[in-house]
């Protein structure tokens, strides 16, 4: 980093729920990232958080850039990109049971959302599975953060679905 801040992550919890996750830059976690059992956090700042393993949200978790976790969120002020490098398991990111997230999601393999999961922001994966009353809001981010996965070659692939309409 030559004296420059590359990444920062800090947690302020305490008696008041939700806690505050302060983020900046690009951060790598060598393993899984797991949010479980009603963990509630509001994040402040902009960062890309990489996991070499899976990213899992289970049982009523919130990780949001807006205290209400609703359409007031502005990704130009607070933005967290979660990137799963899990290459062995089918699901790199798994969100289940009334989980809410605001930010960008990227998985090398699949993203699976089920049982009232809510996502605000773009998602990139090999496949995205949506099951049992999920909600997705595709909020544009503007300029990508430093460290976010990106491709600078435009690629367009259109594949007809079997049994679908064709001319």
C-alpha positions in Angstrom: 0.0 0.0 0.0 3.0 2.3 0.3 1.4 4.2 3.1 -2.0 4.4 1.4 -5.2 2.9 2.9 -6.1 -0.2 0.9 -8.9 -1.5 3.0 -10.6 -1.0 6.3 -13.3 -2.8 8.2 -14.5 -2.1 11.7 -17.5 -3.0 13.8 -19.3 -0.9 16.5 -21.9 -2.9 18.3 -23.1 -2.4 21.8 -26.5 -2.2 23.4 -28.1 -0.6 20.4 -29.2 -2.8 17.5 -28.3 -2.6 14.6 -24.5 -2.2 14.9 -22.4 -0.1 12.5 -20.0 -1.7 10.0 -17.5 0.9 8.8 -15.9 0.0 5.5 -13.4 1.4 2.9 -11.3 0.1 0.0 -10.8 -3.6 -0.9 -10.8 -6.3 1.7 -10.0 -10.1 1.4 -11.3 -12.7 3.8 -9.6 -16.1 3.4 -12.6 -18.3 4.1 -16.4 -18.1 4.4 -18.4 -15.0 5.5 -21.5 -16.0 7.6 -24.3 -13.7 8.8 -26.7 -15.6 11.0 -29.3 -15.5 13.8 -30.8 -12.0 13.4 -27.6 -10.1 12.9 -28.4 -6.5 12.0 -25.9 -4.1 10.6 -25.9 -0.7 8.9 -22.7 -0.2 6.9 -21.0 3.2 6.2 -18.6 3.8 3.5 -17.6 2.1 0.2 -15.8 -1.2 -0.1 -15.4 -4.4 -2.0 -15.3 -7.4 0.3 -13.9 -10.7 -1.2 -14.3 -14.1 0.4 -12.4 -17.1 -0.8 -15.3 -19.2 0.3 -19.1 -18.9 0.5 -21.1 -15.8 1.6 -24.1 -17.0 3.7 -27.0 -15.0 5.2 -29.4 -17.1 7.3 -32.3 -16.3 9.7 -33.4 -12.7 9.6 -30.2 -10.8 8.9 -29.9 -7.2 7.6 -26.8 -5.7 6.0 -27.8 -2.4 4.6 -26.5 1.0 3.6 -29.7 2.7 4.8 -31.1 2.3 8.4 -34.5 1.4 7.1 -33.1 -0.9 4.4 -35.5 0.5 1.8 -35.6 2.7 -1.3 -33.9 5.6 0.5 -30.6 3.9 0.1 -28.1 5.8 -2.1 -25.2 3.7 -3.4 -23.3 6.9 -4.2 -23.0 7.4 -0.4 -22.7 3.9 0.9 -21.9 0.8 -1.2 -20.7 -2.7 -0.3 -19.9 -5.2 -3.0 -19.7 -8.8 -1.8 -17.7 -11.2 -3.9 -17.7 -14.9 -3.4 -14.8 -16.8 -4.9 -16.2 -20.2 -3.9 -15.6 -22.5 -6.9 -16.4 -25.9 -5.5 -19.9 -25.6 -4.1 -22.8 -24.8 -6.4 -23.8 -21.7 -4.4 -21.2 -19.0 -3.8 -23.8 -16.7 -2.1 -26.8 -18.2 -0.2 -29.5 -15.9 1.3 -32.4 -17.5 3.2 -35.1 -16.7 5.8 -36.1 -13.0 5.8 -32.6 -11.7 5.0 -32.1 -8.2 3.6 -29.0 -6.8 1.8 -28.3 -3.5 0.0 -25.2 -3.6 -2.3 -23.7 -5.5 -5.1 -23.3 -9.3 -5.3 -20.9 -11.2 -7.4 -20.4 -15.0 -7.3 -18.1 -17.2 -9.3 -20.8 -19.9 -9.2 -24.5 -19.4 -8.3 -26.5 -17.1 -6.1 -29.5 -18.6 -4.3 -32.2 -16.6 -2.6 -35.1 -18.1 -0.8 -37.8 -17.7 1.9 -38.4 -13.9 1.8 -34.9 -12.7 1.0 -34.7 -9.1 -0.2 -31.8 -7.7 -2.3 -31.3 -4.1 -3.3 -28.6 -3.8 -6.0 -27.1 -5.6 -9.0 -26.2 -9.3 -9.0 -23.8 -11.2 -11.2 -23.5 -15.0 -11.1 -23.4 -18.0 -13.3 -27.1 -18.6 -12.3 -29.4 -16.9 -9.9 -32.1 -19.0 -8.2 -35.1 -17.1 -6.7 -37.5 -19.2 -4.6 -40.4 -18.6 -2.2 -41.3 -14.9 -2.1 -38.0 -13.2 -2.7 -37.8 -9.6 -3.7 -35.1 -7.9 -5.9 -34.6 -4.2 -6.6 -32.0 -3.6 -9.3 -30.6 -0.3 -8.2 -28.0 1.3 -10.6 -24.6 1.9 -8.9 -23.0 4.4 -11.2 -19.2 4.1 -11.3 -17.8 0.8 -10.1 -15.7 0.8 -6.9 -12.0 0.1 -7.1 -11.5 -3.6 -6.6 -14.9 -4.6 -7.9 -14.8 -7.4 -10.5 -15.2 -5.9 -13.9 -14.9 -6.8 -17.6 -14.0 -4.1 -20.1 -14.9 -6.1 -23.1 -18.6 -5.9 -24.1 -20.1 -9.3 -24.6 -23.7 -10.0 -25.6 -25.0 -13.6 -25.7 -28.6 -14.3 -26.6 -29.8 -17.9 -26.2 -33.3 -19.1 -27.0 -35.0 -21.1 -24.4 -36.3 -24.5 -25.3 -40.0 -24.2 -26.0 -39.7 -20.4 -26.2 -40.8 -18.1 -29.0 -38.5 -17.8 -32.0 -39.0 -16.1 -35.4 
